[in-house]
């Protein structure tokens, strides 16, 4: 990656980015685009203090989003991490770099001992990011997201200790 990379807390002026990330091609591995009212809800959640959601800036431009949040998985409290990078910025290591930056924040948060990522089985770039970041592949899982739609994902785990 050649451009300067940084994370900024999600802000009120990031709604157009959320709209761009909701494009059909961007959401192909996540059950498809969300309706407007769901984007309004997502924007409100992202604006909450300590939401864990960030805008990715590459060379000063908004390139995507990355974040982490709490979840319960198999009886354990863990973090989940996720990222989306706009097509114009893909293939330059931006998602990997942004995930590394957010993992630093996850480690500093320190409430859980592991983080999981759940990229679609048929999403080679996101699965490769997990591999590059040192996650361990635990295997495929089926998730209902959004309600009524099933996703076939890989469960990747990274120990934080």
DSSP file (Angstrom, degrees, kcal/mol; ACC not computed):
  #  RESIDUE AA STRUCTURE BP1 BP2  ACC     N-H-->O    O-->H-N    N-H-->O    O-->H-N    TCO  KAPPA ALPHA  PHI   PSI    X-CA   Y-CA   Z-CA
    1    1 A X              0   0    0      0, 0.0    92,-0.1     0, 0.0     4,-0.1   0.000 360.0 360.0 360.0 131.7    0.0    0.0    0.0
    2    2 A X        +     0   0    0     90,-0.1     2,-0.1     2,-0.1     3,-0.1   0.760 360.0  83.1-101.4 -30.0    1.5    3.4   -1.0
    3    3 A X  S    S-     0   0    0     89,-0.1     2,-0.1     1,-0.1    57,-0.0  -0.457  90.1 -98.2 -79.3 148.1   -1.1    5.9    0.4
    4    4 A X        -     0   0    0     -2,-0.1    55,-3.5    54,-0.1     2,-0.4  -0.436  44.2-152.8 -59.9 134.0   -1.0    7.1    4.0
    5    5 A X  E     +A   58   0A   0     53,-0.2     2,-0.3    -2,-0.1    53,-0.2  -0.941  24.1 154.8-118.4 133.0   -3.6    5.1    5.9
    6    6 A X  E     -A   57   0A   0     51,-2.2    51,-3.0    -2,-0.4     2,-0.4  -0.986  32.5-128.3-150.6 160.5   -5.5    6.1    9.0
    7    7 A X  E     -A   56   0A   0     -2,-0.3     2,-0.4    49,-0.2    49,-0.2  -0.885  18.9-170.0-109.4 141.7   -8.7    5.5   10.8
    8    8 A X  E     -A   55   0A   0     47,-2.0    47,-3.0    -2,-0.4     3,-0.1  -0.986  34.8-100.2-126.4 140.9  -11.2    8.1   11.9
    9    9 A X  E     -A   54   0A   0     -2,-0.4    45,-0.2    45,-0.2    38,-0.1  -0.295  53.5 -92.2 -55.0 143.1  -14.1    7.6   14.2
   10   10 A X        -     0   0    0     43,-2.0     2,-0.2    36,-0.2    -1,-0.1  -0.345  55.0-167.5 -59.3 134.6  -17.3    7.3   12.2
   11   11 A X    >   -     0   0    0     -3,-0.1     3,-1.9     1,-0.0     4,-0.1  -0.751  36.7-100.2-125.7 171.0  -19.0   10.7   11.9
   12   12 A X  G >  S+     0   0    0      1,-0.3     3,-0.9    -2,-0.2    -2,-0.1   0.795 119.8  57.3 -59.7 -29.8  -22.2   12.3   10.8
   13   13 A X  G 3  S+     0   0    0      1,-0.2     3,-0.4     2,-0.1    -1,-0.3   0.367  87.6  79.9 -84.9   7.5  -20.8   13.2    7.4
   14   14 A X  G <>  +     0   0    0     -3,-1.9     4,-2.0     1,-0.2     3,-0.4   0.406  60.3  97.8 -92.5   1.9  -19.9    9.6    6.7
   15   15 A X  H <> S+     0   0    0     -3,-0.9     4,-2.4     1,-0.2    -1,-0.2   0.900  79.3  55.4 -59.2 -40.9  -23.5    8.6    5.7
   16   16 A X  H  > S+     0   0    0     -3,-0.4     4,-2.2     1,-0.2    -1,-0.2   0.878 106.9  51.9 -59.5 -34.1  -22.7    9.0    1.9
   17   17 A X  H  > S+     0   0    0     -3,-0.4     4,-2.6    -4,-0.2    -1,-0.2   0.918 107.4  51.8 -64.8 -42.4  -19.8    6.5    2.5
   18   18 A X  H  X S+     0   0    0     -4,-2.0     4,-0.9     1,-0.2    -2,-0.2   0.909 109.4  50.2 -59.8 -41.7  -22.3    4.1    4.1
   19   19 A X  H >< S+     0   0    0     -4,-2.4     3,-0.6     1,-0.2    -1,-0.2   0.919 111.0  48.6 -61.5 -43.7  -24.6    4.5    1.0
   20   20 A X  H >< S+     0   0    0     -4,-2.2     3,-1.3     1,-0.2    -2,-0.2   0.877 109.4  52.3 -65.3 -37.4  -21.6    3.8   -1.3
   21   21 A X  H 3< S+     0   0    0     -4,-2.6    -1,-0.2     1,-0.3    -2,-0.2   0.674 100.3  64.9 -71.7 -16.1  -20.6    0.7    0.7
   22   22 A X  T << S+     0   0    0     -4,-0.9    -1,-0.3    -3,-0.6    -2,-0.2   0.342  74.0 127.9 -88.0   5.7  -24.2   -0.6    0.4
   23   23 A X  S X> S-     0   0    0     -3,-1.3     4,-2.0     1,-0.1     3,-0.7  -0.259  74.4-110.4 -61.7 150.0  -24.0   -0.9   -3.4
   24   24 A X  T 34 S+     0   0    0      1,-0.2     4,-0.4     2,-0.2     8,-0.1   0.874 118.0  50.2 -51.9 -43.2  -25.0   -4.4   -4.7
   25   25 A X  T 34 S+     0   0    0      1,-0.2     3,-0.5     2,-0.2    -1,-0.2   0.840 111.7  48.7 -65.7 -32.2  -21.4   -5.3   -5.7
   26   26 A X  T <4 S+     0   0    0     -3,-0.7     3,-0.4     1,-0.2    -1,-0.2   0.826 115.9  42.6 -74.4 -32.1  -20.1   -4.4   -2.3
   27   27 A X  S ><>S+     0   0    0     -4,-2.0     5,-2.5     1,-0.2     3,-1.8   0.280  79.0 108.3 -99.6   9.7  -22.8   -6.3   -0.5
   28   28 A X  T 3 5S+     0   0    0     -3,-0.5     3,-0.5    -4,-0.4    -1,-0.2   0.831  86.6  40.7 -58.0 -34.4  -22.7   -9.4   -2.7
   29   29 A X  T 3 5S+     0   0    0     -3,-0.4    -1,-0.3    -4,-0.2    91,-0.1   0.346 112.2  58.7 -95.1   5.7  -21.1  -11.5    0.1
   30   30 A X  T < 5S-     0   0    0     -3,-1.8    -1,-0.2    89,-0.1    -2,-0.2   0.017 124.8 -83.9-126.0  27.5  -23.2  -10.0    2.9
   31   31 A X  T   5S-     0   0    0     -3,-0.5    -3,-0.2   119,-0.1    -2,-0.1   0.547  79.5 -75.2  86.7   6.5  -26.8  -10.8    1.8
   32   32 A X  S   <S-     0   0    0     -5,-2.5    -8,-0.1    -8,-0.1    -9,-0.1  -0.126  77.1 -30.9  93.1 169.3  -27.3   -7.9   -0.6
   33   33 A X        -     0   0    0      1,-0.1     2,-0.3    -2,-0.0   -10,-0.1  -0.192  61.2-123.3 -60.5 149.0  -27.9   -4.2    0.0
   34   34 A X        -     0   0    0    -12,-0.1    -1,-0.1     1,-0.1    -2,-0.0  -0.653  28.1-105.8 -89.9 149.5  -29.8   -3.0    3.0
   35   35 A X    >>  -     0   0    0     -2,-0.3     4,-1.7     1,-0.1     3,-0.8  -0.306  37.4-100.8 -69.3 161.8  -33.0   -0.9    2.7
   36   36 A X  H 3> S+     0   0    0      1,-0.3     4,-2.2     2,-0.2     5,-0.2   0.856 120.8  54.6 -52.8 -44.1  -32.8    2.8    3.5
   37   37 A X  H 3> S+     0   0    0      1,-0.2     4,-1.8     2,-0.2    -1,-0.3   0.843 107.5  51.1 -65.1 -31.1  -34.4    2.4    7.0
   38   38 A X  H <> S+     0   0    0     -3,-0.8     4,-2.5     2,-0.2    -1,-0.2   0.858 108.3  51.9 -71.6 -35.2  -31.7   -0.2    7.9
   39   39 A X  H  X S+     0   0    0     -4,-1.7     4,-3.0     2,-0.2    -2,-0.2   0.885 107.1  53.2 -66.6 -37.9  -29.0    2.2    6.8
   40   40 A X  H  X S+     0   0    0     -4,-2.2     4,-2.1     2,-0.2    -2,-0.2   0.928 111.2  46.3 -60.2 -44.3  -30.5    4.9    9.0
   41   41 A X  H  X S+     0   0    0     -4,-1.8     4,-2.2     2,-0.2    -2,-0.2   0.909 112.9  49.5 -63.6 -42.7  -30.3    2.5   11.9
   42   42 A X  H  X S+     0   0    0     -4,-2.5     4,-2.8     2,-0.2    -2,-0.2   0.929 109.3  51.5 -63.6 -45.8  -26.8    1.5   11.1
   43   43 A X  H  X S+     0   0    0     -4,-3.0     4,-1.5     1,-0.2    -1,-0.2   0.917 110.0  49.9 -57.6 -44.2  -25.7    5.1   10.8
   44   44 A X  H  X S+     0   0    0     -4,-2.1     4,-0.6     1,-0.2    -1,-0.2   0.904 111.9  47.9 -62.1 -42.0  -27.2    5.8   14.3
   45   45 A X  H >< S+     0   0    0     -4,-2.2     3,-1.1     1,-0.2    -2,-0.2   0.917 109.5  52.8 -64.0 -42.9  -25.3    2.8   15.8
   46   46 A X  H 3< S+     0   0    0     -4,-2.8     7,-0.3     1,-0.3     5,-0.3   0.791 105.9  55.2 -64.3 -27.7  -22.0    3.8   14.2
   47   47 A X  H 3< S+     0   0    0     -4,-1.5    -1,-0.3    -5,-0.2    -2,-0.2   0.616  82.9 108.9 -81.8 -12.9  -22.4    7.3   15.7
   48   48 A X  S X< S-     0   0    0     -3,-1.1     3,-1.5    -4,-0.6     4,-0.2  -0.353  85.5 -95.2 -64.2 142.5  -22.7    6.0   19.2
   49   49 A X  T 3  S+     0   0    0      1,-0.3    -1,-0.1     2,-0.1    -2,-0.1  -0.311 111.3  12.6 -56.1 140.6  -19.7    6.6   21.5
   50   50 A X  T 3  S+     0   0    0      1,-0.1    -1,-0.3    -3,-0.1    -2,-0.1   0.787  80.6 144.9  60.8  30.3  -17.4    3.6   21.5
   51   51 A X    <   -     0   0    0     -3,-1.5    -2,-0.1    -5,-0.3    17,-0.1   0.781  56.1-134.7 -66.6 -24.8  -19.2    2.0   18.5
   52   52 A X        +     0   0    0      1,-0.3    16,-1.5    -4,-0.2     2,-0.4   0.561  61.4 129.7  81.1   7.6  -15.9    0.6   17.3
   53   53 A X  E     - B   0  67A   0     -7,-0.3   -43,-2.0    14,-0.2     2,-0.3  -0.813  33.5-178.2-103.7 138.5  -16.6    1.8   13.8
   54   54 A X  E     -AB   9  66A   0     12,-2.7    12,-1.9    -2,-0.4     2,-0.4  -0.949  28.0-125.7-135.0 149.6  -14.1    3.8   11.7
   55   55 A X  E     -AB   8  65A   0    -47,-3.0   -47,-2.0    -2,-0.3     2,-0.5  -0.804  29.8-133.2 -86.7 133.7  -13.8    5.4    8.4
   56   56 A X  E     -AB   7  64A   0      8,-2.8     7,-3.1    -2,-0.4     8,-1.0  -0.804  20.4-164.1 -88.8 126.4  -10.7    4.2    6.5
   57   57 A X  E     -AB   6  62A   0    -51,-3.0   -51,-2.2    -2,-0.5     2,-0.5  -0.961   7.1-175.0-112.6 125.8   -8.8    7.2    5.0
   58   58 A X  E >  S-AB   5  61A   0      3,-2.6     3,-1.8    -2,-0.5   -53,-0.2  -0.966  78.8 -18.7-121.1 113.4   -6.2    6.4    2.3
   59   59 A X  T 3  S-     0   0    0    -55,-3.5    -1,-0.1    -2,-0.5   -54,-0.1   0.823 128.9 -53.9  59.9  30.3   -4.2    9.4    1.2
   60   60 A X  T 3  S+     0   0    0    -56,-0.4     2,-0.3     1,-0.3    -1,-0.3   0.253 115.8 112.5  89.7 -12.7   -6.9   11.7    2.7
   61   61 A X  E <  S-B   58   0A   0     -3,-1.8    -3,-2.6     1,-0.0     2,-0.6  -0.684  77.1-108.7 -96.0 148.1   -9.7   10.0    0.8
   62   62 A X  E     +B   57   0A   0     -2,-0.3    -5,-0.2    -5,-0.2     3,-0.1  -0.645  43.0 169.3 -73.6 117.9  -12.5    8.0    2.3
   63   63 A X  E     -     0   0A   0     -7,-3.1    23,-3.0    -2,-0.6     2,-0.3   0.593  51.5 -65.1-108.9 -16.0  -11.7    4.4    1.2
   64   64 A X  E     -BC  56  85A   0     -8,-1.0    -8,-2.8    21,-0.3     2,-0.3  -0.991  54.4 -73.8 162.6-158.6  -14.1    2.3    3.3
   65   65 A X  E     +BC  55  84A   0     19,-2.7    19,-2.5    -2,-0.3     2,-0.3  -0.954  29.2 178.6-136.7 155.2  -15.0    1.2    6.8
   66   66 A X  E     +BC  54  83A   0    -12,-1.9   -12,-2.7    -2,-0.3     2,-0.3  -0.978  16.5 149.6-150.1 149.5  -13.5   -1.1    9.4
   67   67 A X  E     -BC  53  82A   0     15,-2.2    15,-2.0    -2,-0.3     2,-0.3  -0.994  29.9-135.7-169.2 174.1  -14.7   -1.9   12.9
   68   68 A X  E     + C   0  81A   0    -16,-1.5     2,-0.3    -2,-0.3    13,-0.2  -0.980  20.4 172.9-141.2 153.3  -15.0   -4.2   15.8
   69   69 A X  E     - C   0  80A   0     11,-2.0    11,-2.7    -2,-0.3     2,-0.2  -0.964  34.8 -92.7-153.8 164.1  -17.9   -5.1   18.2
   70   70 A X  E     + C   0  79A   0     -2,-0.3     2,-0.3     9,-0.2     9,-0.2  -0.543  43.7 165.3 -81.3 146.9  -18.7   -7.5   20.9
   71   71 A X  E     - C   0  78A   0      7,-2.4     7,-2.9    -2,-0.2     2,-0.5  -0.979  36.0-123.1-153.5 156.3  -20.5  -10.7   20.3
   72   72 A X  E     + C   0  77A   0     -2,-0.3     2,-0.4     5,-0.2     5,-0.2  -0.898  33.3 179.5 -98.7 128.7  -21.2  -13.9   22.1
   73   73 A X  E >   - C   0  76A   0      3,-3.1     3,-1.2    -2,-0.5    -2,-0.0  -0.956  65.0 -21.1-138.2 116.0  -19.9  -16.9   20.2
   74   74 A X  T 3  S-     0   0    0     -2,-0.4     3,-0.1     1,-0.3    -1,-0.1   0.883 128.4 -48.0  54.6  43.5  -20.2  -20.5   21.4
   75   75 A X  T 3  S+     0   0    0      1,-0.2     2,-0.4     0, 0.0    -1,-0.3   0.548 119.6 104.0  79.9   9.0  -20.6  -19.4   25.0
   76   76 A X  E <  S-C   73   0A   0     -3,-1.2    -3,-3.1    36,-0.0     2,-0.6  -0.959  71.0-125.4-125.1 139.8  -17.7  -17.0   25.0
   77   77 A X  E     +C   72   0A   0     -2,-0.4    36,-0.5    -5,-0.2    37,-0.3  -0.753  47.9 156.2 -80.6 123.5  -17.6  -13.2   24.8
   78   78 A X  E     -C   71   0A   0     -7,-2.9    -7,-2.4    -2,-0.6     2,-0.3  -0.827  41.6-105.3-136.9 172.0  -15.4  -12.3   21.8
   79   79 A X  E     -Cd  70 115A   0     35,-2.2    37,-2.6    -2,-0.3     2,-0.4  -0.754  24.7-152.1 -94.7 152.2  -14.8   -9.4   19.4
   80   80 A X  E     -Cd  69 116A   0    -11,-2.7   -11,-2.0    -2,-0.3     2,-0.4  -0.973  10.8-160.6-118.6 143.0  -16.0   -9.6   15.8
   81   81 A X  E     +C   68   0A   0     35,-2.3    37,-0.5    -2,-0.4     2,-0.3  -0.929  13.2 170.0-122.4 146.7  -14.1   -7.6   13.2
   82   82 A X  E     -C   67   0A   0    -15,-2.0   -15,-2.2    -2,-0.4     2,-0.3  -0.991   7.9-172.6-153.4 157.6  -15.3   -6.5    9.7
   83   83 A X  E     -C   66   0A   0     -2,-0.3     2,-0.3   -17,-0.2   -17,-0.2  -0.988   9.5-168.8-149.8 153.9  -14.2   -4.3    6.8
   84   84 A X  E     -C   65   0A   0    -19,-2.5   -19,-2.7    -2,-0.3     2,-0.4  -0.967   9.6-168.1-143.0 130.7  -15.5   -3.0    3.5
   85   85 A X  E     -C   64   0A   0     -2,-0.3   -21,-0.3   -21,-0.2     5,-0.1  -0.980  28.3-112.5-123.6 131.7  -13.3   -1.1    1.0
   86   86 A X    >>  -     0   0    0    -23,-3.0     3,-2.2    -2,-0.4     4,-0.6  -0.246  31.7-111.6 -59.6 147.4  -14.6    0.8   -2.0
   87   87 A X  G >4 S+     0   0    0      1,-0.3     3,-1.2     2,-0.2    -1,-0.1   0.833 114.9  60.9 -51.9 -39.1  -13.8   -0.8   -5.4
   88   88 A X  G 34 S+     0   0    0      1,-0.3    -1,-0.3     3,-0.0    -2,-0.1   0.700 111.6  40.8 -63.4 -17.8  -11.4    2.1   -6.4
   89   89 A X  G X4 S+     0   0    0     -3,-2.2     3,-0.8   -26,-0.2     5,-0.5   0.410  90.3 113.1-110.1  -1.2   -9.2    1.3   -3.4
   90   90 A X  T <<  +     0   0    0     -3,-1.2    -4,-0.0    -4,-0.6    -3,-0.0  -0.331  67.7  32.5 -73.8 155.1   -9.3   -2.5   -3.5
   91   91 A X  T 3  S+     0   0    0      1,-0.0    -1,-0.2    -2,-0.0    -4,-0.0   0.599  93.1  94.4  79.9  11.8   -6.2   -4.6   -4.3
   92   92 A X  S <  S-     0   0    0     -3,-0.8   -89,-0.1   -91,-0.0    -2,-0.1   0.249 102.0-102.9-118.5  11.2   -3.8   -2.1   -2.6
   93   93 A X  S  > S+     0   0    0    -92,-0.1     4,-2.5   -91,-0.0     5,-0.2   0.575  84.1 126.8  81.6   8.0   -3.5   -3.6    0.9
   94   94 A X  H  > S+     0   0    0     -5,-0.5     4,-2.8     2,-0.2     5,-0.2   0.914  70.9  49.1 -68.5 -43.4   -5.8   -1.0    2.4
   95   95 A X  H  > S+     0   0    0      2,-0.2     4,-2.5     1,-0.2    -1,-0.2   0.925 113.8  47.0 -62.9 -43.3   -8.2   -3.5    4.0
   96   96 A X  H  > S+     0   0    0      2,-0.2     4,-2.3     1,-0.2    -2,-0.2   0.937 114.3  47.0 -63.3 -46.3   -5.3   -5.5    5.5
   97   97 A X  H  X S+     0   0    0     -4,-2.5     4,-2.0     2,-0.2    -2,-0.2   0.900 113.3  48.2 -62.4 -41.8   -3.7   -2.3    6.8
   98   98 A X  H  X S+     0   0    0     -4,-2.8     4,-2.4     2,-0.2    -1,-0.2   0.895 110.5  51.5 -66.7 -39.7   -7.0   -1.0    8.2
   99   99 A X  H  X S+     0   0    0     -4,-2.5     4,-2.3    -5,-0.2    -2,-0.2   0.894 108.2  52.3 -64.4 -38.6   -7.7   -4.3    9.9
  100  100 A X  H  X S+     0   0    0     -4,-2.3     4,-1.5     2,-0.2    -2,-0.2   0.921 110.2  48.9 -60.8 -43.3   -4.2   -4.2   11.5
  101  101 A X  H  X S+     0   0    0     -4,-2.0     4,-1.2     1,-0.2    -2,-0.2   0.897 112.4  46.8 -64.1 -40.7   -4.9   -0.7   12.8
  102  102 A X  H  X S+     0   0    0     -4,-2.4     4,-2.2     1,-0.2    -1,-0.2   0.842 106.2  58.9 -73.6 -30.3   -8.3   -1.7   14.2
  103  103 A X  H  X S+     0   0    0     -4,-2.3     4,-2.6     1,-0.2    -1,-0.2   0.851 100.5  57.1 -64.3 -32.6   -6.7   -4.8   15.8
  104  104 A X  H  X S+     0   0    0     -4,-1.5     4,-1.9     2,-0.2    -1,-0.2   0.904 108.8  46.4 -60.6 -39.7   -4.4   -2.5   17.7
  105  105 A X  H  X S+     0   0    0     -4,-1.2     4,-2.1     2,-0.2    -2,-0.2   0.868 109.9  53.4 -70.2 -36.9   -7.5   -0.8   19.1
  106  106 A X  H  X S+     0   0    0     -4,-2.2     4,-1.9     2,-0.2     5,-0.3   0.941 109.9  47.6 -61.6 -47.0   -9.0   -4.2   19.9
  107  107 A X  H  < S+     0   0    0     -4,-2.6    -2,-0.2     1,-0.2    -1,-0.2   0.900 111.7  50.3 -61.9 -40.4   -5.9   -5.2   21.9
  108  108 A X  H  < S+     0   0    0     -4,-1.9    -1,-0.2     1,-0.2    -2,-0.2   0.843 105.0  57.4 -67.0 -32.8   -6.0   -1.9   23.7
  109  109 A X  H  < S-     0   0    0     -4,-2.1    -1,-0.2    -5,-0.1    -2,-0.2   0.929  83.7-177.9 -63.4 -45.2   -9.6   -2.4   24.6
  110  110 A X     <  +     0   0    0     -4,-1.9    -3,-0.1    -5,-0.1    -1,-0.1   0.571  37.2 120.7  66.6  16.1   -8.6   -5.6   26.3
  111  111 A X  S    S+     0   0    0     -5,-0.3     2,-0.3     2,-0.0    -1,-0.1   0.736  72.8  37.3 -85.3 -20.9  -12.0   -7.0   27.4
  112  112 A X        -     0   0    0     -6,-0.2   -34,-0.1     1,-0.1    -2,-0.1  -0.869  67.7-138.2-129.0 161.1  -11.9  -10.3   25.4
  113  113 A X  S    S+     0   0    0    -36,-0.5    47,-3.1    -2,-0.3    48,-0.5   0.496  82.2  36.9 -98.8  -3.4   -9.2  -12.7   24.6
  114  114 A X  E     - E   0 159A   0    -37,-0.3   -35,-2.2    45,-0.2     2,-0.4  -0.988  57.9-152.9-147.4 155.9  -10.1  -13.5   21.0
  115  115 A X  E     -dE  79 158A   0     43,-2.2    43,-2.7    -2,-0.3     2,-0.3  -0.981  14.8-158.7-127.0 142.0  -11.4  -11.8   17.8
  116  116 A X  E     -dE  80 157A   0    -37,-2.6   -35,-2.3    -2,-0.4     2,-0.3  -0.887   6.1-164.9-119.2 151.0  -13.3  -13.5   15.0
  117  117 A X  E     - E   0 156A   0     39,-1.9    39,-2.6    -2,-0.3     2,-0.1  -0.980   3.5-163.1-129.3 145.5  -13.9  -12.6   11.4
  118  118 A X        +     0   0    0    -37,-0.5    37,-0.2    -2,-0.3     2,-0.1  -0.506  17.0 170.6-130.4  64.2  -16.6  -14.3    9.3
  119  119 A X        -     0   0    0     35,-0.2    35,-3.1    -2,-0.1    -2,-0.1  -0.435  46.5 -91.4 -72.4 151.2  -16.0  -13.7    5.6
  120  120 A X  B >   -F  153   0A   0     33,-0.3     3,-1.8     1,-0.1    33,-0.3  -0.299  30.9-122.3 -57.8 143.4  -18.1  -15.6    3.1
  121  121 A X  T 3  S+     0   0    0     31,-2.7    -1,-0.1     1,-0.3    32,-0.1   0.855 114.2  52.0 -55.5 -36.4  -16.5  -18.9    2.0
  122  122 A X  T 3  S+     0   0    0     30,-0.4     2,-0.5     1,-0.1    -1,-0.3   0.015  86.2  92.8 -94.3  28.5  -16.7  -17.6   -1.6
  123  123 A X    <>  +     0   0    0     -3,-1.8     4,-2.0     1,-0.2     3,-0.3  -0.713  49.6 176.5-118.2  77.9  -14.9  -14.3   -0.8
  124  124 A X  H  > S+     0   0    0     -2,-0.5     4,-2.4     1,-0.2     5,-0.2   0.856  74.4  55.4 -54.0 -42.1  -11.2  -15.1   -1.5
  125  125 A X  H  > S+     0   0    0      1,-0.2     4,-1.8     2,-0.2    -1,-0.2   0.932 111.0  43.1 -60.7 -44.3   -9.8  -11.6   -0.8
  126  126 A X  H  > S+     0   0    0     -3,-0.3     4,-1.9     1,-0.2    -1,-0.2   0.874 113.8  51.2 -70.1 -35.1  -11.3  -11.3    2.7
  127  127 A X  H  X S+     0   0    0     -4,-2.0     4,-1.9     1,-0.2    -1,-0.2   0.885 108.6  52.5 -65.9 -37.0  -10.3  -14.9    3.6
  128  128 A X  H  X S+     0   0    0     -4,-2.4     4,-2.7    -5,-0.2    -2,-0.2   0.872 105.4  55.1 -65.7 -36.7   -6.7  -14.0    2.4
  129  129 A X  H  X S+     0   0    0     -4,-1.8     4,-2.1     2,-0.2    -1,-0.2   0.937 106.8  50.3 -60.4 -46.6   -6.7  -11.0    4.7
  130  130 A X  H  <>S+     0   0    0     -4,-1.9     5,-2.3     1,-0.2     4,-0.4   0.922 111.4  48.5 -57.6 -44.4   -7.6  -13.2    7.7
  131  131 A X  H ><5S+     0   0    0     -4,-1.9     3,-1.3     1,-0.2    -2,-0.2   0.923 111.0  50.1 -61.6 -45.8   -4.7  -15.5    6.7
  132  132 A X  H 3<5S+     0   0    0     -4,-2.7    -1,-0.2     1,-0.3    -2,-0.2   0.832 107.7  54.5 -62.3 -33.0   -2.3  -12.6    6.4
  133  133 A X  T 3<5S-     0   0    0     -4,-2.1    -1,-0.3    -5,-0.2    -2,-0.2   0.488 120.9-106.6 -82.9  -2.5   -3.3  -11.2    9.8
  134  134 A X  T < 5 +     0   0    0     -3,-1.3    -3,-0.2    -4,-0.4    -2,-0.1   0.613  64.6 153.7  90.3  12.4   -2.5  -14.5   11.5
  135  135 A X      < -     0   0    0     -5,-2.3     2,-0.5    -6,-0.2    23,-0.2  -0.373  41.4-127.3 -68.0 154.1   -6.1  -15.7   12.1
  136  136 A X  E     -G  157   0A   0     21,-3.4    21,-2.5    -2,-0.0     2,-0.6  -0.915  18.0-126.4-104.6 129.4   -6.7  -19.5   12.4
  137  137 A X  E     +G  156   0A   0     -2,-0.5    19,-0.2    19,-0.2     3,-0.1  -0.646  27.3 178.2 -76.7 119.6   -9.4  -21.0   10.2
  138  138 A X  E     -     0   0A   0     17,-3.3     2,-0.2    -2,-0.6    -1,-0.2   0.662  49.9 -97.4 -94.5 -19.6  -11.8  -22.9   12.4
  139  139 A X  E     -G  155   0A   0     16,-0.8    16,-2.9     2,-0.0    -1,-0.3  -0.664  51.0 -39.1 129.6 176.4  -14.1  -23.9    9.5
  140  140 A X  E     -G  154   0A   0     14,-0.2     2,-0.3    -2,-0.2    14,-0.3  -0.418  48.3-178.1 -78.5 151.2  -17.3  -23.0    7.7
  141  141 A X  E     -G  153   0A   0     12,-3.3    12,-3.0    -2,-0.1     2,-0.5  -0.974  22.7-130.4-141.5 151.8  -20.5  -21.8    9.5
  142  142 A X  E     -G  152   0A   0     -2,-0.3     2,-0.4    10,-0.2    10,-0.2  -0.932  26.5-174.3-106.9 129.8  -24.0  -20.8    8.3
  143  143 A X  E     -G  151   0A   0      8,-2.5     8,-3.3    -2,-0.5     2,-0.9  -0.950  26.1-131.5-123.4 141.5  -25.3  -17.5    9.6
  144  144 A X  E     +G  150   0A   0     -2,-0.4     2,-0.3     6,-0.2     6,-0.2  -0.826  39.7 178.4 -91.2 105.0  -28.8  -15.9    9.1
  145  145 A X        +     0   0    0      4,-2.2     2,-0.2    -2,-0.9    -2,-0.1  -0.902  65.5  14.0-159.1 126.7  -28.0  -12.4    8.0
  146  146 A X  S >  S-     0   0    0     -2,-0.3     3,-2.6     5,-0.0    -1,-0.4   0.781 115.5 -86.8 -65.2 172.8  -30.1  -10.4    7.3
  147  147 A X  T 3  S+     0   0    0      1,-0.3     3,-0.1    -3,-0.2    -2,-0.1  -0.174 118.4  23.5 -49.6 130.3  -33.1  -12.3    8.8
  148  148 A X  T 3  S+     0   0    0      1,-0.2     2,-0.4    -3,-0.0    -1,-0.3   0.319 107.9  90.2  95.1  -7.5  -34.4  -14.7    6.2
  149  149 A X    <   -     0   0    0     -3,-2.6    -4,-2.2     2,-0.0     2,-0.4  -0.983  64.0-148.2-125.0 132.2  -31.1  -14.9    4.3
  150  150 A X  E     - G   0 144A   0     -2,-0.4     2,-0.4    -6,-0.2    -6,-0.2  -0.845   8.1-162.9-105.5 134.7  -28.4  -17.5    5.0
  151  151 A X  E     - G   0 143A   0     -8,-3.3    -8,-2.5    -2,-0.4     2,-0.8  -0.930  13.4-144.4-113.8 137.3  -24.7  -16.8    4.5
  152  152 A X  E     + G   0 142A   0     -2,-0.4   -31,-2.7   -10,-0.2   -30,-0.4  -0.895  37.9 168.6-101.1 107.1  -22.1  -19.6    4.3
  153  153 A X  E     -FG 120 141A   0    -12,-3.0   -12,-3.3    -2,-0.8     2,-0.4  -0.752  36.7-118.0-121.2 160.2  -19.0  -18.1    6.0
  154  154 A X  E     - G   0 140A   0    -35,-3.1     2,-0.7    -2,-0.3   -14,-0.2  -0.809  24.6-136.5 -92.6 141.9  -15.6  -19.1    7.3
  155  155 A X  E     - G   0 139A   0    -16,-2.9   -17,-3.3    -2,-0.4   -16,-0.8  -0.900  25.7-177.1 -99.8 111.5  -15.0  -18.7   11.0
  156  156 A X  E     -EG 117 137A   0    -39,-2.6   -39,-1.9    -2,-0.7     2,-0.4  -0.906   4.6-164.7-109.4 137.9  -11.5  -17.2   11.6
  157  157 A X  E     -EG 116 136A   0    -21,-2.5   -21,-3.4    -2,-0.4     2,-0.5  -0.971   9.4-168.1-128.0 138.3  -10.2  -16.7   15.1
  158  158 A X  E     -E  115   0A   0    -43,-2.7   -43,-2.2    -2,-0.4     2,-0.3  -0.988  18.8-138.9-124.8 121.7   -7.2  -14.7   16.4
  159  159 A X  E     -E  114   0A   0     -2,-0.5   -45,-0.2   -45,-0.2   -46,-0.1  -0.614   9.6-159.7 -77.0 136.8   -6.0  -15.1   19.9
  160  160 A X              0   0    0    -47,-3.1   -46,-0.1    -2,-0.3    -1,-0.1   0.533 360.0 360.0 -98.5  -6.8   -5.1  -11.7   21.5
  161  161 A X              0   0    0    -48,-0.5    -1,-0.2     0, 0.0   -47,-0.1   0.490 360.0 360.0 -83.7 360.0   -2.8  -12.8   24.3
